[in-house]
Amino acid sequence: IYGPALWSCLKSLPRSVPLSTSALSVARNQLCNVDHQLWPFSGLQELSLSHNLLARFPRGLPPSLESLQLQENRITYITSGALRQLGNLTRLDLEDNRIRAIQPGALWGLNKLQVLILKGNRLTSLPRNLPPSLTHLDLSANCISALDLPSLSALVNLQVLKINSNCLRSVPESAFDSLPRLRSVDLTNNLWVCECDILYLYRWLLSGRLKMATDLVCTKPDHLAHRLLLNLSVVAICPHVLKPNDRTHQLDLSSALERMLTVQPAQKISKLTTNGLLSEAQNSNQDSSKPRVLPYSLEMLTYEECLSLNDTQSVSPFHLKTTTSLPEEEQRCRENITARSPHSNATSAEGGQSLLSTNRDALLPTLVSQPFTRQGSAVIVSLLVVLCVLVALVMLAVLLVLKKVLVRQQRVAPADVGSGG
């Protein structure tokens, strides 16, 4: 093993290095070009070229390499053929370079690559065609503003994802759903816009399935800037969810949510949170063999569902308040108390489910009959107003008649007195 202590300020590799070397470090020197100089080292497995002056990815590296460290150089791009011969790489460290672009497919042939570190570069998007073998991907401190779903969904073995300190504004729908082994995600220090687009990430954070930092801070809109995302309610994030609607739209909402929530009964219960407006819907014609419809909360609405609710003018606050038998939940929703531990969320959700299950049969009639109750109240109020106006007119007419009678009597009385004298 040769290290930087043997040489200082090297501008080329020394010829004294044995060709049988398996681990070589020439870090912290002034190497500008090592193309094809390392090819004779057929048994080389670990190579460190960090803290040098390399302006491009080195060419002609031996295919036996398993670990390659190139951090803190001056590499600006990676071409599709730069790593073609490095099929045995398991770790590639490119931290703190100046990489702006990675050609599509440049990393695809690295079928054994597990750790890829691209921290501190100038990438504006997720590299395409990443190898599915990756288990650790570090993209922190770049300029990434959006996640490419096809590239991300291919990483079926990914366990750790770091994409903090970027320019992300939201996360696309189902971005993390296709990553079954994901156990750690870092999304802090991004430019989060706390509007309807972020509802998927909001719901995903509340599930509490992963080890991750949840203190995501909003930057937009202005009235929510500097506030923690999980301290907000769904209504505060996406106020279009609550719009006045008629009976037809309300029934459409119930049927749509029934179709979406008829899977995974056990998992759905544990994901419910007490800061939402709980409700339940059940189809009377549903076969016993079909999954049972479970309670849901507004936190579980996806971005597409939120937009569909907006397009159809969804449930008004008055209607939603009548769909729950838990006044405490409504009060907590108003106070925007959402940042709680997964254990407390699961406990409260189970309590909400037990209370809702006792009144499950009466839930939909209340939801459906509410518009008629409001219409009836409006008719009664209108009749009372008309009645009051009529009574006022009658009283005014009586007063006018009485006034005329009194005036006539006053005119007749003096004449009678004069004739008597």
TIBA-997011 format. One record per residue (C-alpha): chain; x, y, z. Coordinates in Angstrom, 2 decimals. Layout:
TIBA-997011
{ch: A; c1: X; c2: Y; c3: Z}
...
//
This chain:
TIBA-997011
{ch: A; c1: 0.00; c2: 0.00; c3: 0.00}
{ch: A; c1: 1.46; c2: 3.32; c3: -1.08}
{ch: A; c1: 0.19; c2: 6.57; c3: 0.35}
{ch: A; c1: 0.70; c2: 10.32; c3: 0.06}
{ch: A; c1: 3.31; c2: 10.27; c3: 2.80}
{ch: A; c1: 5.77; c2: 8.72; c3: 0.36}
{ch: A; c1: 5.53; c2: 11.58; c3: -2.11}
{ch: A; c1: 4.58; c2: 15.22; c3: -2.01}
{ch: A; c1: 3.48; c2: 17.51; c3: -4.84}
{ch: A; c1: 3.69; c2: 14.80; c3: -7.48}
{ch: A; c1: 2.83; c2: 15.78; c3: -11.05}
{ch: A; c1: 3.03; c2: 12.24; c3: -12.40}
{ch: A; c1: 3.01; c2: 8.73; c3: -10.98}
{ch: A; c1: 6.40; c2: 7.38; c3: -9.87}
{ch: A; c1: 7.79; c2: 4.34; c3: -11.65}
{ch: A; c1: 8.87; c2: 2.73; c3: -8.41}
{ch: A; c1: 5.36; c2: 1.48; c3: -7.55}
{ch: A; c1: 5.25; c2: -2.37; c3: -7.83}
{ch: A; c1: 2.80; c2: -3.67; c3: -10.41}
{ch: A; c1: 1.45; c2: -6.13; c3: -7.81}
{ch: A; c1: 0.08; c2: -3.29; c3: -5.64}
{ch: A; c1: -3.54; c2: -3.90; c3: -4.58}
{ch: A; c1: -4.22; c2: -0.57; c3: -2.83}
{ch: A; c1: -2.70; c2: 2.71; c3: -3.96}
{ch: A; c1: -3.16; c2: 6.25; c3: -2.64}
{ch: A; c1: -1.66; c2: 9.27; c3: -4.34}
{ch: A; c1: -3.99; c2: 11.74; c3: -2.67}
{ch: A; c1: -3.11; c2: 15.36; c3: -1.89}
{ch: A; c1: -0.69; c2: 15.90; c3: -4.74}
{ch: A; c1: -0.75; c2: 17.95; c3: -7.95}
{ch: A; c1: -1.63; c2: 15.25; c3: -10.46}
{ch: A; c1: -3.29; c2: 16.66; c3: -13.55}
{ch: A; c1: -3.42; c2: 13.61; c3: -15.79}
{ch: A; c1: -3.02; c2: 9.90; c3: -15.04}
{ch: A; c1: -4.60; c2: 8.54; c3: -18.23}
{ch: A; c1: -3.47; c2: 4.95; c3: -19.00}
{ch: A; c1: -0.68; c2: 5.13; c3: -16.41}
{ch: A; c1: -2.43; c2: 2.72; c3: -14.08}
{ch: A; c1: -3.49; c2: 0.12; c3: -16.63}
{ch: A; c1: -0.51; c2: -2.22; c3: -15.94}
{ch: A; c1: -1.63; c2: -2.62; c3: -12.30}
{ch: A; c1: -3.82; c2: -5.62; c3: -13.07}
{ch: A; c1: -4.37; c2: -6.49; c3: -9.39}
{ch: A; c1: -5.22; c2: -2.97; c3: -8.17}
{ch: A; c1: -8.45; c2: -2.98; c3: -6.14}
{ch: A; c1: -8.41; c2: 0.32; c3: -4.21}
{ch: A; c1: -7.26; c2: 3.63; c3: -5.69}
{ch: A; c1: -7.34; c2: 7.10; c3: -4.17}
{ch: A; c1: -6.72; c2: 10.10; c3: -6.42}
{ch: A; c1: -8.44; c2: 12.61; c3: -4.16}
{ch: A; c1: -7.26; c2: 16.17; c3: -3.57}
{ch: A; c1: -5.47; c2: 16.49; c3: -6.90}
{ch: A; c1: -5.92; c2: 18.65; c3: -10.01}
{ch: A; c1: -7.65; c2: 16.19; c3: -12.34}
{ch: A; c1: -9.86; c2: 18.06; c3: -14.82}
{ch: A; c1: -11.61; c2: 14.96; c3: -16.18}
{ch: A; c1: -12.37; c2: 11.40; c3: -15.22}
{ch: A; c1: -9.13; c2: 9.36; c3: -15.63}
{ch: A; c1: -8.97; c2: 7.00; c3: -18.58}
{ch: A; c1: -7.36; c2: 3.59; c3: -18.85}
{ch: A; c1: -7.92; c2: 2.49; c3: -15.26}
{ch: A; c1: -7.49; c2: -1.24; c3: -14.53}
{ch: A; c1: -10.78; c2: -3.23; c3: -14.58}
{ch: A; c1: -9.87; c2: -4.89; c3: -11.27}
{ch: A; c1: -10.73; c2: -1.70; c3: -9.32}
{ch: A; c1: -13.37; c2: -2.07; c3: -6.62}
{ch: A; c1: -13.02; c2: 1.30; c3: -4.86}
{ch: A; c1: -12.17; c2: 4.61; c3: -6.56}
{ch: A; c1: -11.86; c2: 7.90; c3: -4.69}
{ch: A; c1: -11.77; c2: 11.08; c3: -6.77}
{ch: A; c1: -13.09; c2: 13.64; c3: -4.31}
{ch: A; c1: -11.87; c2: 17.24; c3: -4.41}
{ch: A; c1: -10.60; c2: 17.38; c3: -7.98}
{ch: A; c1: -11.72; c2: 19.57; c3: -10.88}
{ch: A; c1: -13.83; c2: 17.10; c3: -12.86}
{ch: A; c1: -16.65; c2: 18.88; c3: -14.72}
{ch: A; c1: -18.43; c2: 16.07; c3: -16.58}
{ch: A; c1: -18.51; c2: 12.29; c3: -17.01}
{ch: A; c1: -18.89; c2: 10.81; c3: -20.48}
{ch: A; c1: -20.69; c2: 7.60; c3: -21.32}
{ch: A; c1: -17.47; c2: 5.69; c3: -21.99}
{ch: A; c1: -15.40; c2: 6.89; c3: -19.03}
{ch: A; c1: -16.28; c2: 3.95; c3: -16.76}
{ch: A; c1: -16.94; c2: 1.31; c3: -19.41}
{ch: A; c1: -14.18; c2: -1.04; c3: -18.21}
{ch: A; c1: -14.85; c2: -0.66; c3: -14.48}
{ch: A; c1: -17.46; c2: -3.37; c3: -14.04}
{ch: A; c1: -16.06; c2: -4.45; c3: -10.65}
{ch: A; c1: -16.48; c2: -1.08; c3: -8.93}
{ch: A; c1: -18.49; c2: -1.22; c3: -5.69}
{ch: A; c1: -17.70; c2: 2.30; c3: -4.44}
{ch: A; c1: -17.22; c2: 5.54; c3: -6.39}
{ch: A; c1: -16.56; c2: 8.81; c3: -4.56}
{ch: A; c1: -16.77; c2: 12.03; c3: -6.63}
{ch: A; c1: -17.48; c2: 14.45; c3: -3.78}
{ch: A; c1: -16.58; c2: 18.13; c3: -4.12}
{ch: A; c1: -15.80; c2: 18.28; c3: -7.82}
{ch: A; c1: -17.39; c2: 20.57; c3: -10.42}
{ch: A; c1: -19.56; c2: 18.03; c3: -12.18}
{ch: A; c1: -22.38; c2: 19.66; c3: -14.13}
{ch: A; c1: -23.45; c2: 16.74; c3: -16.29}
{ch: A; c1: -23.31; c2: 12.95; c3: -16.36}
{ch: A; c1: -24.20; c2: 11.54; c3: -19.74}
{ch: A; c1: -27.17; c2: 9.10; c3: -19.68}
{ch: A; c1: -25.89; c2: 5.56; c3: -19.30}
{ch: A; c1: -22.42; c2: 6.57; c3: -18.10}
{ch: A; c1: -22.93; c2: 4.57; c3: -14.89}
{ch: A; c1: -25.32; c2: 1.93; c3: -16.20}
{ch: A; c1: -22.67; c2: -0.76; c3: -16.81}
{ch: A; c1: -21.48; c2: -0.70; c3: -13.18}
{ch: A; c1: -23.55; c2: -3.71; c3: -12.14}
{ch: A; c1: -21.72; c2: -4.11; c3: -8.80}
{ch: A; c1: -21.71; c2: -0.46; c3: -7.77}
{ch: A; c1: -23.26; c2: -0.04; c3: -4.32}
{ch: A; c1: -22.06; c2: 3.35; c3: -3.06}
{ch: A; c1: -22.12; c2: 6.47; c3: -5.25}
{ch: A; c1: -21.17; c2: 9.82; c3: -3.71}
{ch: A; c1: -21.83; c2: 12.94; c3: -5.79}
{ch: A; c1: -22.03; c2: 15.39; c3: -2.91}
{ch: A; c1: -20.94; c2: 18.99; c3: -3.46}
{ch: A; c1: -21.14; c2: 19.18; c3: -7.24}
{ch: A; c1: -23.25; c2: 21.26; c3: -9.64}
{ch: A; c1: -25.83; c2: 18.76; c3: -10.83}
{ch: A; c1: -29.25; c2: 20.18; c3: -11.67}
{ch: A; c1: -31.06; c2: 16.87; c3: -12.04}
{ch: A; c1: -30.89; c2: 13.26; c3: -10.91}
{ch: A; c1: -28.42; c2: 11.29; c3: -13.10}
{ch: A; c1: -30.24; c2: 9.02; c3: -15.53}
{ch: A; c1: -29.84; c2: 5.26; c3: -15.89}
{ch: A; c1: -28.25; c2: 4.69; c3: -12.51}
{ch: A; c1: -27.35; c2: 1.03; c3: -11.82}
{ch: A; c1: -30.05; c2: -0.88; c3: -9.86}
{ch: A; c1: -27.34; c2: -2.31; c3: -7.59}
{ch: A; c1: -26.96; c2: 1.00; c3: -5.70}
{ch: A; c1: -27.63; c2: 0.85; c3: -1.96}
{ch: A; c1: -26.23; c2: 4.26; c3: -0.96}
{ch: A; c1: -26.70; c2: 7.42; c3: -3.06}
{ch: A; c1: -25.46; c2: 10.82; c3: -1.86}
{ch: A; c1: -26.61; c2: 13.79; c3: -3.97}
{ch: A; c1: -26.48; c2: 16.42; c3: -1.25}
{ch: A; c1: -25.24; c2: 19.98; c3: -1.82}
{ch: A; c1: -26.06; c2: 20.16; c3: -5.52}
{ch: A; c1: -28.58; c2: 22.24; c3: -7.50}
{ch: A; c1: -31.21; c2: 19.54; c3: -8.11}
{ch: A; c1: -34.68; c2: 21.06; c3: -8.46}
{ch: A; c1: -36.70; c2: 17.96; c3: -9.42}
{ch: A; c1: -36.57; c2: 14.19; c3: -9.01}
{ch: A; c1: -36.63; c2: 12.09; c3: -12.17}
{ch: A; c1: -39.14; c2: 9.32; c3: -11.44}
{ch: A; c1: -37.86; c2: 6.74; c3: -13.99}
{ch: A; c1: -34.29; c2: 7.04; c3: -12.68}
{ch: A; c1: -35.39; c2: 6.87; c3: -9.06}
{ch: A; c1: -37.83; c2: 3.98; c3: -9.47}
{ch: A; c1: -35.09; c2: 1.77; c3: -10.97}
{ch: A; c1: -33.13; c2: 1.83; c3: -7.69}
{ch: A; c1: -34.92; c2: -1.17; c3: -6.17}
{ch: A; c1: -32.00; c2: -1.94; c3: -3.80}
{ch: A; c1: -31.52; c2: 1.61; c3: -2.54}
{ch: A; c1: -31.32; c2: 1.86; c3: 1.26}
{ch: A; c1: -29.88; c2: 5.33; c3: 1.93}
{ch: A; c1: -30.73; c2: 8.47; c3: -0.05}
{ch: A; c1: -29.23; c2: 11.86; c3: 0.73}
{ch: A; c1: -30.58; c2: 14.76; c3: -1.29}
{ch: A; c1: -30.42; c2: 17.51; c3: 1.31}
{ch: A; c1: -29.19; c2: 21.03; c3: 0.56}
{ch: A; c1: -30.58; c2: 21.14; c3: -2.97}
{ch: A; c1: -33.31; c2: 23.16; c3: -4.69}
{ch: A; c1: -36.24; c2: 20.74; c3: -4.39}
{ch: A; c1: -39.65; c2: 22.41; c3: -4.17}
{ch: A; c1: -41.78; c2: 19.27; c3: -3.97}
{ch: A; c1: -41.63; c2: 15.52; c3: -4.45}
{ch: A; c1: -43.62; c2: 13.94; c3: -7.29}
{ch: A; c1: -46.44; c2: 11.55; c3: -6.52}
{ch: A; c1: -45.32; c2: 7.98; c3: -5.61}
{ch: A; c1: -41.64; c2: 8.98; c3: -5.81}
{ch: A; c1: -40.59; c2: 6.70; c3: -2.94}
{ch: A; c1: -43.25; c2: 4.02; c3: -3.27}
{ch: A; c1: -41.16; c2: 1.91; c3: -5.66}
{ch: A; c1: -38.15; c2: 1.74; c3: -3.30}
{ch: A; c1: -38.96; c2: -1.23; c3: -1.05}
{ch: A; c1: -35.61; c2: -1.31; c3: 0.81}
{ch: A; c1: -35.33; c2: 2.41; c3: 1.50}
{ch: A; c1: -34.64; c2: 2.98; c3: 5.19}
{ch: A; c1: -33.02; c2: 6.43; c3: 5.44}
{ch: A; c1: -33.73; c2: 9.68; c3: 3.57}
{ch: A; c1: -32.37; c2: 13.18; c3: 4.14}
{ch: A; c1: -34.47; c2: 15.95; c3: 2.54}
{ch: A; c1: -33.55; c2: 18.90; c3: 4.75}
{ch: A; c1: -32.45; c2: 22.34; c3: 3.53}
{ch: A; c1: -34.43; c2: 22.47; c3: 0.30}
{ch: A; c1: -36.75; c2: 25.14; c3: -1.11}
{ch: A; c1: -40.02; c2: 23.49; c3: -0.10}
{ch: A; c1: -43.20; c2: 25.11; c3: -1.43}
{ch: A; c1: -45.94; c2: 24.14; c3: 1.01}
{ch: A; c1: -48.85; c2: 23.98; c3: -1.41}
{ch: A; c1: -50.96; c2: 21.18; c3: -2.91}
{ch: A; c1: -47.96; c2: 19.71; c3: -4.77}
{ch: A; c1: -46.34; c2: 18.75; c3: -1.47}
{ch: A; c1: -49.23; c2: 16.69; c3: -0.08}
{ch: A; c1: -47.64; c2: 13.39; c3: -1.13}
{ch: A; c1: -44.44; c2: 14.19; c3: 0.78}
{ch: A; c1: -46.54; c2: 15.43; c3: 3.73}
{ch: A; c1: -48.46; c2: 12.16; c3: 3.93}
{ch: A; c1: -45.31; c2: 10.12; c3: 3.40}
{ch: A; c1: -43.53; c2: 11.86; c3: 6.28}
{ch: A; c1: -46.48; c2: 11.29; c3: 8.58}
{ch: A; c1: -46.33; c2: 7.56; c3: 7.92}
{ch: A; c1: -43.12; c2: 7.44; c3: 9.98}
{ch: A; c1: -41.86; c2: 4.32; c3: 8.23}
{ch: A; c1: -38.26; c2: 5.50; c3: 7.77}
{ch: A; c1: -35.43; c2: 6.89; c3: 9.78}
{ch: A; c1: -35.21; c2: 10.45; c3: 8.56}
{ch: A; c1: -35.19; c2: 14.10; c3: 9.54}
{ch: A; c1: -38.71; c2: 15.50; c3: 9.43}
{ch: A; c1: -37.94; c2: 19.14; c3: 10.20}
{ch: A; c1: -38.58; c2: 20.36; c3: 6.66}
{ch: A; c1: -39.01; c2: 24.14; c3: 6.54}
{ch: A; c1: -41.32; c2: 25.91; c3: 4.09}
{ch: A; c1: -39.97; c2: 28.72; c3: 1.94}
{ch: A; c1: -43.19; c2: 29.44; c3: 0.00}
{ch: A; c1: -45.90; c2: 30.71; c3: 0.06}
{ch: A; c1: -44.98; c2: 33.81; c3: 2.01}
{ch: A; c1: -47.56; c2: 33.35; c3: 4.78}
{ch: A; c1: -46.11; c2: 29.88; c3: 5.56}
{ch: A; c1: -42.42; c2: 30.74; c3: 5.17}
{ch: A; c1: -40.08; c2: 29.51; c3: 7.95}
{ch: A; c1: -42.75; c2: 27.16; c3: 9.32}
{ch: A; c1: -42.23; c2: 23.42; c3: 9.70}
{ch: A; c1: -44.15; c2: 21.39; c3: 7.15}
{ch: A; c1: -45.42; c2: 18.87; c3: 9.70}
{ch: A; c1: -46.75; c2: 21.65; c3: 11.92}
{ch: A; c1: -49.28; c2: 22.56; c3: 9.23}
{ch: A; c1: -52.67; c2: 21.05; c3: 8.50}
{ch: A; c1: -53.88; c2: 19.84; c3: 5.12}
{ch: A; c1: -56.27; c2: 22.79; c3: 4.98}
{ch: A; c1: -53.41; c2: 25.24; c3: 5.53}
{ch: A; c1: -51.30; c2: 23.58; c3: 2.84}
{ch: A; c1: -54.05; c2: 23.09; c3: 0.27}
{ch: A; c1: -57.10; c2: 25.24; c3: 1.13}
{ch: A; c1: -58.82; c2: 24.21; c3: -2.13}
{ch: A; c1: -59.62; c2: 20.88; c3: -0.47}
{ch: A; c1: -62.43; c2: 22.60; c3: 1.43}
{ch: A; c1: -64.85; c2: 24.25; c3: -1.02}
{ch: A; c1: -68.67; c2: 24.35; c3: -0.96}
{ch: A; c1: -70.28; c2: 21.56; c3: -2.94}
{ch: A; c1: -73.61; c2: 20.00; c3: -3.66}
{ch: A; c1: -74.93; c2: 16.55; c3: -2.88}
{ch: A; c1: -73.78; c2: 15.05; c3: -6.19}
{ch: A; c1: -70.17; c2: 16.11; c3: -5.71}
{ch: A; c1: -70.21; c2: 14.91; c3: -2.16}
{ch: A; c1: -71.35; c2: 11.45; c3: -3.19}
{ch: A; c1: -68.68; c2: 11.39; c3: -5.91}
{ch: A; c1: -66.07; c2: 12.15; c3: -3.25}
{ch: A; c1: -67.28; c2: 9.33; c3: -1.02}
{ch: A; c1: -67.27; c2: 6.78; c3: -3.83}
{ch: A; c1: -63.81; c2: 7.87; c3: -5.02}
{ch: A; c1: -62.32; c2: 7.53; c3: -1.56}
{ch: A; c1: -63.95; c2: 4.12; c3: -1.17}
{ch: A; c1: -62.15; c2: 2.86; c3: -4.26}
{ch: A; c1: -58.81; c2: 4.28; c3: -3.11}
{ch: A; c1: -58.90; c2: 2.95; c3: 0.44}
{ch: A; c1: -59.96; c2: -0.67; c3: -0.02}
{ch: A; c1: -56.43; c2: -2.10; c3: 0.31}
{ch: A; c1: -54.09; c2: -2.99; c3: 3.16}
{ch: A; c1: -56.44; c2: -2.68; c3: 6.15}
{ch: A; c1: -53.79; c2: -3.18; c3: 8.83}
{ch: A; c1: -51.32; c2: -0.67; c3: 7.43}
{ch: A; c1: -53.95; c2: 2.01; c3: 6.76}
{ch: A; c1: -55.10; c2: 2.05; c3: 10.38}
{ch: A; c1: -51.60; c2: 2.70; c3: 11.70}
{ch: A; c1: -51.12; c2: 5.63; c3: 9.32}
{ch: A; c1: -54.12; c2: 7.63; c3: 10.44}
{ch: A; c1: -53.33; c2: 10.81; c3: 12.33}
{ch: A; c1: -55.49; c2: 12.63; c3: 14.82}
{ch: A; c1: -55.02; c2: 16.08; c3: 13.30}
{ch: A; c1: -57.18; c2: 15.27; c3: 10.28}
{ch: A; c1: -60.92; c2: 15.11; c3: 9.80}
{ch: A; c1: -61.78; c2: 11.42; c3: 10.09}
{ch: A; c1: -64.60; c2: 9.87; c3: 8.16}
{ch: A; c1: -65.79; c2: 6.48; c3: 6.93}
{ch: A; c1: -67.81; c2: 5.25; c3: 4.00}
{ch: A; c1: -69.26; c2: 1.81; c3: 3.28}
{ch: A; c1: -71.06; c2: 0.51; c3: 0.24}
{ch: A; c1: -74.25; c2: -1.35; c3: 1.15}
{ch: A; c1: -74.00; c2: -3.51; c3: -2.00}
{ch: A; c1: -70.38; c2: -4.52; c3: -1.34}
{ch: A; c1: -69.71; c2: -8.26; c3: -1.19}
{ch: A; c1: -68.31; c2: -9.70; c3: 2.01}
{ch: A; c1: -65.34; c2: -11.05; c3: 0.04}
{ch: A; c1: -64.18; c2: -7.52; c3: -0.86}
{ch: A; c1: -61.86; c2: -5.59; c3: 1.46}
{ch: A; c1: -63.59; c2: -3.44; c3: 4.02}
{ch: A; c1: -63.48; c2: 0.33; c3: 3.56}
{ch: A; c1: -61.46; c2: 1.93; c3: 6.31}
{ch: A; c1: -61.55; c2: 5.37; c3: 7.94}
{ch: A; c1: -59.50; c2: 7.98; c3: 6.15}
{ch: A; c1: -58.11; c2: 11.40; c3: 6.89}
{ch: A; c1: -57.30; c2: 14.39; c3: 4.72}
{ch: A; c1: -53.58; c2: 13.86; c3: 5.37}
{ch: A; c1: -53.78; c2: 10.71; c3: 3.21}
{ch: A; c1: -54.96; c2: 12.55; c3: 0.09}
{ch: A; c1: -52.44; c2: 12.54; c3: -2.75}
{ch: A; c1: -51.71; c2: 15.48; c3: -4.99}
{ch: A; c1: -53.89; c2: 14.11; c3: -7.81}
{ch: A; c1: -56.71; c2: 13.46; c3: -5.34}
{ch: A; c1: -56.34; c2: 17.00; c3: -4.01}
{ch: A; c1: -56.58; c2: 18.40; c3: -7.54}
{ch: A; c1: -59.59; c2: 16.22; c3: -8.31}
{ch: A; c1: -61.30; c2: 17.51; c3: -5.19}
{ch: A; c1: -60.51; c2: 21.05; c3: -6.28}
{ch: A; c1: -61.91; c2: 20.46; c3: -9.77}
{ch: A; c1: -65.17; c2: 19.03; c3: -8.44}
{ch: A; c1: -65.53; c2: 21.63; c3: -5.67}
{ch: A; c1: -65.09; c2: 19.36; c3: -2.72}
{ch: A; c1: -66.59; c2: 19.07; c3: 0.72}
{ch: A; c1: -67.28; c2: 22.27; c3: 2.63}
{ch: A; c1: -66.08; c2: 22.71; c3: 6.22}
{ch: A; c1: -69.69; c2: 22.51; c3: 7.42}
{ch: A; c1: -70.17; c2: 19.13; c3: 5.79}
{ch: A; c1: -66.89; c2: 17.73; c3: 6.99}
{ch: A; c1: -67.63; c2: 18.61; c3: 10.57}
{ch: A; c1: -70.76; c2: 16.50; c3: 10.45}
{ch: A; c1: -68.90; c2: 13.39; c3: 9.26}
{ch: A; c1: -67.04; c2: 12.82; c3: 12.50}
{ch: A; c1: -68.21; c2: 11.95; c3: 15.95}
{ch: A; c1: -64.98; c2: 13.23; c3: 17.49}
{ch: A; c1: -65.16; c2: 16.96; c3: 18.35}
{ch: A; c1: -61.67; c2: 16.68; c3: 19.83}
{ch: A; c1: -60.24; c2: 15.80; c3: 16.42}
{ch: A; c1: -61.86; c2: 18.86; c3: 14.88}
{ch: A; c1: -60.40; c2: 21.10; c3: 17.56}
{ch: A; c1: -56.91; c2: 19.64; c3: 17.07}
{ch: A; c1: -57.17; c2: 20.15; c3: 13.33}
{ch: A; c1: -58.06; c2: 23.81; c3: 13.87}
{ch: A; c1: -55.07; c2: 24.24; c3: 16.14}
{ch: A; c1: -52.80; c2: 22.63; c3: 13.46}
{ch: A; c1: -51.26; c2: 20.17; c3: 15.93}
{ch: A; c1: -49.71; c2: 17.66; c3: 13.53}
{ch: A; c1: -46.04; c2: 17.22; c3: 14.52}
{ch: A; c1: -46.25; c2: 14.17; c3: 16.76}
{ch: A; c1: -44.50; c2: 10.86; c3: 17.08}
{ch: A; c1: -45.65; c2: 7.85; c3: 15.03}
{ch: A; c1: -46.62; c2: 6.04; c3: 18.22}
{ch: A; c1: -49.06; c2: 8.72; c3: 19.28}
{ch: A; c1: -50.46; c2: 8.91; c3: 15.76}
{ch: A; c1: -51.13; c2: 5.19; c3: 15.67}
{ch: A; c1: -52.73; c2: 5.21; c3: 19.13}
{ch: A; c1: -55.02; c2: 8.11; c3: 18.33}
{ch: A; c1: -55.94; c2: 6.59; c3: 14.99}
{ch: A; c1: -56.96; c2: 3.33; c3: 16.66}
{ch: A; c1: -59.11; c2: 5.25; c3: 19.12}
{ch: A; c1: -60.71; c2: 7.15; c3: 16.26}
{ch: A; c1: -61.38; c2: 3.92; c3: 14.45}
{ch: A; c1: -63.10; c2: 2.30; c3: 17.44}
{ch: A; c1: -65.40; c2: 5.29; c3: 17.89}
{ch: A; c1: -66.17; c2: 5.51; c3: 14.20}
{ch: A; c1: -66.88; c2: 1.80; c3: 13.92}
{ch: A; c1: -69.74; c2: 2.07; c3: 16.44}
{ch: A; c1: -71.51; c2: 4.61; c3: 14.25}
{ch: A; c1: -70.43; c2: 3.25; c3: 10.90}
{ch: A; c1: -73.95; c2: 2.41; c3: 9.73}
{ch: A; c1: -75.22; c2: 5.90; c3: 10.44}
{ch: A; c1: -72.28; c2: 7.72; c3: 8.93}
{ch: A; c1: -73.28; c2: 7.92; c3: 5.27}
{ch: A; c1: -76.91; c2: 8.91; c3: 5.95}
{ch: A; c1: -75.60; c2: 11.87; c3: 7.93}
{ch: A; c1: -73.21; c2: 12.78; c3: 5.13}
{ch: A; c1: -75.92; c2: 12.55; c3: 2.46}
{ch: A; c1: -78.77; c2: 14.19; c3: 4.36}
{ch: A; c1: -76.76; c2: 17.23; c3: 5.41}
{ch: A; c1: -77.42; c2: 19.28; c3: 2.21}
{ch: A; c1: -81.18; c2: 18.71; c3: 2.57}
{ch: A; c1: -81.05; c2: 19.88; c3: 6.19}
{ch: A; c1: -79.38; c2: 23.09; c3: 5.16}
{ch: A; c1: -81.87; c2: 23.65; c3: 2.33}
{ch: A; c1: -84.79; c2: 23.11; c3: 4.73}
{ch: A; c1: -83.33; c2: 25.58; c3: 7.21}
{ch: A; c1: -82.97; c2: 28.16; c3: 4.46}
{ch: A; c1: -86.62; c2: 27.74; c3: 3.43}
{ch: A; c1: -87.82; c2: 28.14; c3: 7.02}
{ch: A; c1: -85.76; c2: 31.29; c3: 7.49}
{ch: A; c1: -87.16; c2: 32.74; c3: 4.26}
{ch: A; c1: -90.75; c2: 32.03; c3: 5.36}
{ch: A; c1: -90.16; c2: 33.67; c3: 8.73}
{ch: A; c1: -88.77; c2: 36.78; c3: 7.06}
{ch: A; c1: -91.80; c2: 37.02; c3: 4.74}
{ch: A; c1: -94.16; c2: 36.53; c3: 7.66}
{ch: A; c1: -92.49; c2: 39.28; c3: 9.67}
{ch: A; c1: -92.77; c2: 41.66; c3: 6.72}
{ch: A; c1: -96.48; c2: 40.91; c3: 6.32}
{ch: A; c1: -97.15; c2: 41.46; c3: 10.02}
{ch: A; c1: -95.31; c2: 44.76; c3: 9.87}
{ch: A; c1: -97.39; c2: 45.91; c3: 6.88}
{ch: A; c1: -100.65; c2: 44.94; c3: 8.61}
{ch: A; c1: -99.69; c2: 46.85; c3: 11.74}
{ch: A; c1: -98.77; c2: 49.89; c3: 9.66}
{ch: A; c1: -102.17; c2: 49.79; c3: 7.90}
{ch: A; c1: -104.01; c2: 49.54; c3: 11.24}
{ch: A; c1: -102.12; c2: 52.52; c3: 12.58}
{ch: A; c1: -103.01; c2: 54.59; c3: 9.51}
{ch: A; c1: -106.71; c2: 53.72; c3: 9.84}
{ch: A; c1: -106.70; c2: 54.64; c3: 13.55}
{ch: A; c1: -105.04; c2: 57.94; c3: 12.77}
{ch: A; c1: -107.67; c2: 58.86; c3: 10.20}
{ch: A; c1: -110.47; c2: 57.98; c3: 12.65}
{ch: A; c1: -108.97; c2: 60.19; c3: 15.37}
{ch: A; c1: -108.56; c2: 63.12; c3: 12.97}
{ch: A; c1: -112.19; c2: 62.85; c3: 11.85}
{ch: A; c1: -113.43; c2: 62.77; c3: 15.47}
{ch: A; c1: -111.43; c2: 65.87; c3: 16.31}
{ch: A; c1: -113.06; c2: 67.76; c3: 13.41}
{ch: A; c1: -116.62; c2: 66.75; c3: 14.37}
{ch: A; c1: -116.35; c2: 67.49; c3: 18.13}
{ch: A; c1: -116.11; c2: 71.37; c3: 17.91}
{ch: A; c1: -119.17; c2: 71.57; c3: 15.65}
{ch: A; c1: -121.26; c2: 69.63; c3: 18.14}
{ch: A; c1: -120.24; c2: 71.96; c3: 20.98}
{ch: A; c1: -121.19; c2: 75.11; c3: 19.00}
{ch: A; c1: -124.70; c2: 73.88; c3: 18.15}
{ch: A; c1: -125.42; c2: 73.07; c3: 21.78}
{ch: A; c1: -124.69; c2: 76.70; c3: 22.87}
//
